[in-house]
């Protein structure tokens, strides 16, 4: 196996031009990616988190040879996505998902047969391979029905079946569980995990934190077209100021109280937000020195005060990073 | 895990695309109108028109006119329209992303459109013959049949180039609607180009079907004048312009694909 990373991008930029008007053309430039530098190692699931419009799908499409970068370089499996598309395309799979992307009037099996031929699945193996992927995504029972009769979850499974049909070395999954019911989403995540054991490197975009936390040993956060953080979930927790989170809730706090909390040992960040009729203070804590009792001592005169401790979640990390970038 | 790296081929791409075109055709009853019902109507209208004109070869004119009317649109624009549908279905992205060049997918669709166009032509023939109660007088039936298929191929060659527009832009239907009837008249589908004003000729000669249709009339109708330079030069013109179109198609598709990757409009419809 080659030692090159699965993905390497250097200063990747993408600008979209939107044109309006017929006689008087008005061109709007939107910078979807603003210099993305990213390295993804082979053989695991890499998660890309980001809010809507962060550039996740744009990056996925560039890496899967469907979109040209405006500037910078992108290598997948050590090959340039624009110059070596012929080498890359048989070796990568793409699952964009959603309601579109399939021929609705024909059966799921016929859809797979068509794409198997276009992807060059060996003719002698084709039908056997189709049956195998249908079994893998649990869709054999509906394989000969028209796709227009499929539920959203079934279509998603068919998308994934198409993505893995040609046994790619690298699979791009763009929000694979969006719109799925909990059961289908869980099955999809199980399937994604099983693909890694087959040696496939997976690049997964999502804005479901628990999904990324559950599946991805390495995560990057993309915000406004830039990678704002990249690490393991624990690494990201440390990055935003601690893996412990303390929350204090009462009917309003004074500034001096918030300042007192900031001075507590190991407290890296205190954020306040309205929470129903009350106010909530959220603290990221790096060390074990500060306890809920310390917080209670800093906030006297609040009989209704409740303080609780929890582990900093990936959602906390994500929101901290994205809010910081927005500032 | 073995990848399907080098197993894709143009032949498989064409046959896969042909198969999917047939399946979609069978699954969608609305196709019955252009491919089965329209030829019957065109045949009857054309028969009535040319019967008034009279002459010994009016049946040939009626068959050619209505036959081309029912075939040309499907062959010329069917593949492009299917690409437009790919945009709507969202299947253009995964198809372009597949290793098989999209040109082969277009060729498969063209092949099906030629076949379905020929079926339409056959329906016209049967309808006109049934309406007239007699067979048309064709001097060289075998040559006529061969050349008839060749006319379809010249239409298909133009169709491949037109299909590139549908990959290029979601507004290709607009271009088609503008050019549709001008092209129909300009290539002499219903009436020979020689009856058009002289200034229209250069544009007509740019299209392969113009030459092929003129050659077909030379072959079918004794004493036909056409452009006046005869059957063989018409054939040479048809082959030459078809070659030009196919060469354009080969290069255009590569550039169009590059362009859409730069524009990022593959999922727009």
Interface residues (C-beta under 8 A of the other chain):
Chain A: X14 X16 X58 X61 X64 X65 X66 X67 X68 X82 X86 X89 X90 X91 X94 X96 X98 X99 X100 X101 X102 X103 X104 X105 X106 X110 X113 X114 X115 X117 X118 X119 X120 X121 X122 X123 X146 X162 X166 X167 X168 X169 X198 X199 X200
Chain B: X1 X2 X3 X4 X5 X6 X7 X8 X9 X12 X13 X15 X16 X17 X19 X20 X23 X24 X27 X28 X89 X90 X91 X93 X94 X95 X96 X97 X98 X99 X100 X105 X258 X261 X262 X264 X266 X267
